[in-house]
Amino acid sequence: MIKFLTGINQMLWGNGLVGLLLGTGIFCLFYPDLQCLKSFGLLFQKRNASSSGSMSVFHACMTSLAAALGTGNIVGVATALTMGGAGAVFWMWISALCGTGLIYAENVLSCRFRNEQASGAAAYLRYGLHSPKLAGIFAVCCVGASFGMGNMTQSHAMAEILSASFSVPAWVTGLLTMLLLFWIIAGGSRRIAGFSAIAVPVLTGIYLLCSLLILFLYRENLYSVISEIFRKAFGIQAVGGGISGTAVKYAVSAGVRRGVFSNEAGLGSSGLLHAEADSSQPEFLGLCGILEVIADTFICCTATALVILCTGTLKTGQNGAVLVLSSFRMGMGVLADWILPPVIALFAFCTLAGWCFCGMKALKSLTQNQKILKAYQILFCTAALTGAVMKLELVWTLADIANACMAYCNLPGILLLLPETKNRCTA
């Protein structure tokens, strides 16, 4: 079964999708005349509220960050380094740079075409591109991704880290996660947004402070690590100066895939959440998406990668949450066991809550049947228990497949609707 799914995953994530993601991102970034970067001027403008949104801009941004700031920034980075070596970090940066253009376009289009029936890519594919079929396929893929990237990978990371630190059985972590998640979801979007608005800033601050402490302790390794990242990104060998094409292939594939997993740029999920913000300026919500990619990949993912590389734990052969925990133990000793596991677990839980919201919005664009929506919530909570006890390889493979399917639906729509992203603000 795993071999079959791995084959599908490799086919979907071939050179075609990697090129489509990077190419579309670069095109969006420079279209027209770097307008997405010029939107930073909106930070100094007065913003008008909109009756279309169901939550404040801050709550929408925190919920969006909650959906993105999960194991992708921690466990996903460890997996990328294991698969593609230090060079994968460079390609994660490139993926994030291209992602700023993509996520800007997604959020602008989502806000411009949002209505009560649909939001996110499902809205602009249906009402902007006038393709109900493509919008429906995207919505189905998004619901699938909510179970993979937004659910099982997260609960698996929680179970792995709590088992490694406190010997908590995986099924116990899964069961508690399922029950707590159901309580959060039962409170609706307000409870999810309120939880994210408190948890995300606090957890991010703690994690970055711990990372900076370790990097300070291992500061003498920073230069060699950064040099290694750039060398391995292009397959340049340390001895003899040769170039390995295979190494480049693995570095690019791992870096781009984990970069997308981390910031979700190009998937269309970001717009599902930003379309709920009470802002009447699509360009401002596009800017919020850019800032989230910076915080997500350029800051948090980079911090994780540098900690792993500077401490030298990548050579131990460990993977996932265990590799990250070993790295933090090198700098913080036993204190890491009391800080990192709860932080990772809560990060993952924030992502679970945020992605349940994404999945619900995608499903609502397909049906308004309350019984089906309730069944989705129950299945989503149950999947958290299932993911906690599944094998890591299978969980990540399913997540990658769902991500690829969303991207294949979303990227052509962005390219065709790019003229709609032109800045209509007066400033």
C-alpha positions as CSV (number, residue, x, y, z in Angstrom):
1,M,0.0,0.0,0.0
2,I,2.8,2.4,1.0
3,K,4.7,1.6,-2.3
4,F,1.6,2.3,-4.3
5,L,0.9,5.7,-2.6
6,T,4.6,6.6,-2.8
7,G,4.5,6.0,-6.6
8,I,1.5,8.3,-6.9
9,N,3.1,10.9,-4.7
10,Q,6.3,10.9,-6.8
11,M,4.3,11.2,-10.0
12,L,2.3,14.1,-8.7
13,W,5.3,15.9,-7.2
14,G,7.4,15.5,-10.3
15,N,9.3,18.3,-12.0
16,G,6.0,19.6,-13.5
17,L,4.4,20.6,-10.2
18,V,7.6,21.9,-8.7
19,G,8.1,24.1,-11.8
20,L,4.5,25.1,-11.8
21,L,4.7,26.2,-8.2
22,L,7.9,28.1,-8.5
23,G,7.1,29.6,-12.0
24,T,3.6,30.7,-10.9
25,G,5.0,32.2,-7.7
26,I,7.7,34.2,-9.6
27,F,5.1,35.4,-12.1
28,C,2.7,36.5,-9.3
29,L,5.6,38.2,-7.5
30,F,6.6,40.4,-10.4
31,Y,3.1,41.0,-11.8
32,P,2.6,43.7,-12.6
33,D,5.7,45.6,-11.6
34,L,6.1,44.0,-8.1
35,Q,2.7,45.2,-7.0
36,C,2.4,42.7,-4.2
37,L,5.5,44.1,-2.5
38,K,4.3,47.6,-3.1
39,S,1.2,46.8,-1.1
40,F,3.3,47.2,2.1
41,G,2.2,50.9,1.9
42,L,-1.2,49.7,3.0
43,L,0.2,49.3,6.6
44,F,0.1,53.1,6.9
45,Q,-3.4,53.6,5.6
46,K,-6.7,53.7,7.4
47,R,-8.6,50.5,6.8
48,N,-12.4,50.2,6.5
49,A,-14.3,47.3,8.0
50,S,-16.5,45.1,5.9
51,S,-19.8,43.4,6.8
52,S,-18.7,40.4,4.7
53,G,-16.3,39.1,7.3
54,S,-17.2,37.1,10.3
55,M,-14.0,37.9,12.4
56,S,-11.5,40.7,12.8
57,V,-8.4,40.8,10.6
58,F,-6.2,39.9,13.6
59,H,-8.3,36.9,14.5
60,A,-8.3,35.8,10.8
61,C,-4.6,36.2,10.6
62,M,-4.0,34.2,13.8
63,T,-6.3,31.5,12.7
64,S,-4.5,31.3,9.3
65,L,-1.1,31.2,11.1
66,A,-2.5,28.5,13.4
67,A,-3.3,26.4,10.4
68,A,0.2,27.0,8.9
69,L,2.3,27.1,12.1
70,G,2.2,23.5,13.0
71,T,4.5,20.5,12.6
72,G,5.5,21.8,9.1
73,N,7.7,24.3,10.8
74,I,9.2,21.8,13.2
75,V,8.7,18.2,12.2
76,G,8.4,19.0,8.5
77,V,11.7,20.8,8.5
78,A,13.4,17.8,10.1
79,T,11.9,15.5,7.5
80,A,13.1,17.8,4.7
81,L,16.6,17.8,6.1
82,T,16.5,14.0,6.4
83,M,15.3,13.6,2.8
84,G,17.2,16.4,1.0
85,G,20.1,17.3,3.3
86,A,21.1,20.8,4.3
87,G,20.4,22.1,0.7
88,A,16.7,21.6,1.2
89,V,16.7,24.7,3.4
90,F,17.8,26.9,0.5
91,W,14.9,25.5,-1.6
92,M,12.5,26.1,1.2
93,W,13.5,29.7,1.1
94,I,13.1,29.9,-2.6
95,S,9.7,28.2,-2.3
96,A,8.7,30.8,0.4
97,L,9.9,33.7,-1.8
98,C,7.8,32.5,-4.6
99,G,5.0,31.8,-2.1
100,T,4.7,35.5,-1.2
101,G,3.5,36.2,-4.7
102,L,1.2,33.2,-4.7
103,I,-0.4,33.8,-1.3
104,Y,-0.9,37.5,-2.1
105,A,-2.8,36.6,-5.3
106,E,-4.9,33.9,-3.4
107,N,-6.0,36.3,-0.7
108,V,-6.8,39.2,-3.0
109,L,-8.9,36.9,-5.2
110,S,-10.5,35.2,-2.2
111,C,-11.6,38.5,-0.8
112,R,-12.7,39.9,-4.1
113,F,-15.0,36.9,-5.0
114,R,-16.1,35.8,-1.5
115,N,-19.8,35.4,-0.7
116,E,-22.0,33.4,1.6
117,Q,-21.9,30.3,-0.5
118,A,-18.1,29.9,-1.0
119,S,-14.8,31.5,0.0
120,G,-11.1,30.9,-0.8
121,A,-10.1,29.2,-4.1
122,A,-13.6,27.6,-4.3
123,A,-15.0,31.1,-4.7
124,Y,-12.7,32.5,-7.3
125,L,-12.6,29.3,-9.3
126,R,-16.5,29.3,-9.4
127,Y,-17.4,33.0,-9.6
128,G,-14.2,34.4,-11.2
129,L,-13.1,31.6,-13.5
130,H,-16.7,30.5,-13.9
131,S,-15.7,26.8,-13.5
132,P,-18.0,25.1,-11.0
133,K,-16.4,21.7,-11.7
134,L,-12.9,22.9,-11.0
135,A,-14.2,24.6,-7.8
136,G,-15.9,21.4,-6.8
137,I,-12.7,19.3,-7.4
138,F,-10.7,21.8,-5.4
139,A,-13.2,21.7,-2.5
140,V,-13.0,17.9,-2.4
141,C,-9.2,18.0,-2.5
142,C,-9.2,20.6,0.3
143,V,-11.5,18.4,2.5
144,G,-9.0,15.5,1.8
145,A,-6.1,17.7,2.7
146,S,-7.7,18.7,6.0
147,F,-7.5,15.1,7.0
148,G,-3.9,14.7,5.9
149,M,-1.8,17.8,6.2
150,G,-4.2,19.5,8.7
151,N,-5.0,16.5,10.9
152,M,-3.1,13.2,10.9
153,T,0.4,14.6,10.4
154,Q,-0.3,16.9,13.4
155,S,-1.7,14.3,15.7
156,H,1.1,11.9,14.8
157,A,3.7,14.5,15.7
158,M,2.0,15.2,19.0
159,A,2.0,11.5,19.8
160,E,5.6,11.0,18.7
161,I,7.0,13.9,20.8
162,L,5.0,13.1,23.9
163,S,5.9,9.5,23.7
164,A,9.6,10.3,23.3
165,S,9.6,12.8,26.3
166,F,7.0,11.4,28.7
167,S,6.3,7.9,27.5
168,V,2.7,8.7,26.8
169,P,1.1,6.0,24.7
170,A,0.2,7.2,21.2
171,W,-3.5,6.1,21.6
172,V,-3.8,8.2,24.8
173,T,-2.5,11.3,23.0
174,G,-4.9,10.6,20.1
175,L,-7.9,10.1,22.4
176,L,-7.3,13.3,24.4
177,T,-6.6,15.2,21.2
178,M,-9.9,14.0,19.7
179,L,-11.9,15.0,22.8
180,L,-10.4,18.4,23.2
181,L,-10.6,19.1,19.5
182,F,-14.3,18.3,19.5
183,W,-14.9,20.7,22.4
184,I,-13.0,23.5,20.4
185,I,-14.9,22.8,17.2
186,A,-18.2,22.7,19.0
187,G,-17.7,26.4,19.9
188,G,-17.7,27.4,16.2
189,S,-15.4,29.8,14.5
190,R,-15.3,32.3,17.4
191,R,-13.9,29.7,19.8
192,I,-11.3,28.6,17.2
193,A,-10.3,32.1,16.4
194,G,-10.1,33.1,20.1
195,F,-8.0,30.1,20.9
196,S,-5.6,30.8,18.0
197,A,-5.3,34.5,18.9
198,I,-3.9,33.6,22.3
199,A,-2.0,30.4,21.6
200,V,-0.1,31.4,18.4
201,P,1.8,34.5,19.6
202,V,2.7,32.9,22.9
203,L,3.9,29.6,21.4
204,T,5.8,31.3,18.6
205,G,7.6,33.6,21.1
206,I,8.6,30.7,23.3
207,Y,9.8,28.6,20.4
208,L,11.9,31.3,18.9
209,L,13.5,32.3,22.2
210,C,14.6,28.7,22.8
211,S,15.9,28.5,19.3
212,L,17.9,31.7,19.6
213,L,19.4,30.5,22.9
214,I,20.7,27.3,21.2
215,L,22.0,29.2,18.2
216,F,23.9,31.5,20.5
217,L,25.5,28.5,22.3
218,Y,26.5,27.0,18.9
219,R,27.2,30.3,17.2
220,E,30.7,29.1,16.1
221,N,29.0,26.6,13.8
222,L,26.7,29.1,12.0
223,Y,29.1,30.1,9.3
224,S,29.9,26.5,8.3
225,V,26.2,25.6,8.4
226,I,25.1,28.4,6.2
227,S,27.9,27.6,3.8
228,E,26.8,24.0,3.7
229,I,23.2,25.0,3.0
230,F,24.3,26.9,-0.2
231,R,26.8,24.2,-1.3
232,K,24.3,21.3,-0.9
233,A,21.5,23.3,-2.5
234,F,23.4,23.0,-5.8
235,G,25.0,19.6,-5.2
236,I,28.5,21.0,-4.6
237,Q,30.6,18.4,-2.8
238,A,32.9,19.6,0.0
239,V,35.7,17.3,-1.2
240,G,36.9,17.7,-4.8
241,G,34.4,20.4,-5.8
242,G,32.2,18.0,-7.8
243,I,28.5,18.5,-8.4
244,S,25.9,15.8,-7.7
245,G,22.7,16.1,-9.8
246,T,21.0,13.5,-7.6
247,A,21.7,15.6,-4.5
248,V,20.2,18.6,-6.1
249,K,17.1,16.7,-7.2
250,Y,16.4,15.5,-3.6
251,A,17.2,18.9,-2.1
252,V,14.8,20.7,-4.5
253,S,12.0,18.2,-4.1
254,A,12.2,18.0,-0.3
255,G,12.7,21.7,0.2
256,V,9.8,22.8,-2.1
257,R,7.4,20.1,-0.7
258,R,8.1,21.0,2.9
259,G,8.1,24.7,2.1
260,V,4.6,24.3,0.7
261,F,3.6,22.2,3.6
262,S,4.8,24.9,6.0
263,N,3.3,28.0,4.5
264,E,0.6,26.5,2.2
265,A,1.2,29.0,-0.5
266,G,-0.2,27.9,-3.8
267,L,-2.7,25.5,-2.2
268,G,-5.6,28.0,-1.9
269,S,-6.2,27.3,1.8
270,S,-5.0,30.6,3.0
271,G,-7.9,32.4,1.2
272,L,-10.4,30.3,3.0
273,L,-9.5,32.0,6.3
274,H,-8.6,35.5,5.2
275,A,-11.9,35.8,3.3
276,E,-13.5,35.7,6.8
277,A,-11.7,38.9,7.9
278,D,-13.8,42.1,8.2
279,S,-11.7,44.1,5.8
280,S,-12.9,45.7,2.6
281,Q,-9.4,45.9,1.1
282,P,-8.4,42.7,-0.7
283,E,-4.9,44.1,-1.1
284,F,-4.4,44.5,2.6
285,L,-5.4,40.8,3.2
286,G,-2.9,39.9,0.5
287,L,-0.3,41.8,2.5
288,C,-1.2,39.9,5.6
289,G,-0.6,36.6,3.7
290,I,2.9,37.8,2.8
291,L,3.7,38.6,6.4
292,E,2.5,35.2,7.5
293,V,4.8,33.5,4.9
294,I,7.7,35.5,6.3
295,A,6.9,34.6,9.9
296,D,6.2,31.0,9.0
297,T,9.0,29.9,6.7
298,F,11.7,32.6,6.8
299,I,11.7,32.9,10.6
300,C,10.3,29.7,12.2
301,C,11.4,27.1,9.7
302,T,14.8,28.7,9.4
303,A,15.2,28.6,13.2
304,T,14.4,24.9,13.3
305,A,16.8,24.1,10.5
306,L,19.7,26.0,11.9
307,V,19.2,24.4,15.3
308,I,19.3,20.9,13.8
309,L,22.3,21.7,11.6
310,C,24.3,23.6,14.2
311,T,23.9,21.0,16.9
312,G,24.9,18.2,14.4
313,T,22.1,15.9,15.3
314,L,21.2,15.4,11.6
315,K,24.0,12.8,11.5
316,T,22.4,10.6,14.2
317,G,19.9,9.1,11.7
318,Q,16.9,10.3,13.7
319,N,13.8,11.8,12.0
320,G,10.7,13.8,12.7
321,A,9.9,15.2,16.2
322,V,12.6,13.0,17.8
323,L,15.3,14.6,15.7
324,V,14.1,18.1,16.8
325,L,13.9,17.1,20.4
326,S,17.5,15.7,20.3
327,S,18.7,19.0,18.8
328,F,17.1,21.1,21.6
329,R,18.4,18.7,24.2
330,M,21.9,19.5,23.0
331,G,21.5,23.1,23.8
332,M,19.0,23.0,26.7
333,G,19.6,19.7,28.4
334,V,16.6,18.1,30.3
335,L,14.9,21.5,30.2
336,A,14.1,20.8,26.5
337,D,11.9,17.9,27.6
338,W,9.7,20.2,29.6
339,I,9.4,23.0,27.1
340,L,9.6,21.6,23.5
341,P,7.1,18.8,23.7
342,P,4.2,20.9,25.0
343,V,5.0,23.6,22.5
344,I,5.1,21.2,19.6
345,A,1.9,19.5,20.8
346,L,0.1,22.9,21.1
347,F,1.4,24.1,17.7
348,A,0.0,20.9,16.2
349,F,-3.3,21.3,18.0
350,C,-3.6,24.9,16.7
351,T,-3.2,23.6,13.2
352,L,-5.8,20.9,13.8
353,A,-8.3,23.6,14.8
354,G,-7.4,25.9,12.0
355,W,-7.6,23.2,9.4
356,C,-11.0,22.0,10.6
357,F,-12.2,25.5,9.8
358,C,-10.7,25.3,6.3
359,G,-12.3,21.9,5.7
360,M,-15.6,23.1,6.9
361,K,-15.5,26.2,4.6
362,A,-14.5,24.0,1.6
363,L,-17.3,21.5,2.4
364,K,-19.9,24.3,2.7
365,S,-19.1,25.3,-0.9
366,L,-20.3,21.8,-1.9
367,T,-23.3,21.4,0.4
368,Q,-25.2,23.3,3.1
369,N,-26.6,20.0,4.6
370,Q,-26.1,20.3,8.3
371,K,-26.0,16.6,8.8
372,I,-23.1,16.2,6.4
373,L,-21.3,19.1,8.0
374,K,-21.7,17.6,11.5
375,A,-20.5,14.2,10.2
376,Y,-17.4,15.9,8.8
377,Q,-16.6,17.3,12.3
378,I,-17.0,13.9,13.9
379,L,-14.8,12.3,11.2
380,F,-12.2,15.0,11.5
381,C,-11.9,14.5,15.3
382,T,-11.8,10.7,14.8
383,A,-9.0,11.1,12.3
384,A,-6.9,12.8,14.9
385,L,-7.0,9.6,16.9
386,T,-6.2,7.5,13.8
387,G,-3.2,9.7,12.8
388,A,-1.6,9.4,16.2
389,V,-1.1,5.6,15.8
390,M,-0.3,5.5,12.1
391,K,3.1,5.1,10.6
392,L,5.0,8.3,9.8
393,E,5.8,7.5,6.2
394,L,2.1,6.8,5.3
395,V,0.9,9.9,7.1
396,W,3.3,12.2,5.2
397,T,2.7,10.5,1.9
398,L,-1.1,11.0,2.2
399,A,-0.5,14.7,3.1
400,D,1.8,15.3,0.1
401,I,-0.8,13.7,-2.3
402,A,-3.6,15.9,-0.9
403,N,-1.4,19.0,-1.2
404,A,-0.5,18.3,-4.8
405,C,-4.1,17.8,-5.8
406,M,-5.1,21.2,-4.3
407,A,-2.2,22.9,-6.1
408,Y,-3.1,21.4,-9.5
409,C,-6.6,22.9,-9.1
410,N,-5.6,26.2,-7.7
411,L,-2.5,27.3,-9.7
412,P,-4.2,27.5,-13.2
413,G,-7.0,29.5,-11.7
414,I,-4.6,32.0,-10.2
415,L,-2.8,32.4,-13.5
416,L,-6.0,33.0,-15.5
417,L,-7.4,35.4,-12.9
418,L,-4.2,37.4,-12.2
419,P,-5.5,40.6,-13.8
420,E,-8.1,40.6,-11.0
421,T,-5.4,41.0,-8.5
422,K,-4.4,44.5,-9.7
423,N,-4.3,47.0,-6.9
424,R,-7.5,49.1,-6.8
425,C,-6.5,51.2,-3.8
426,T,-5.9,54.9,-4.4
427,A,-2.7,55.1,-2.5
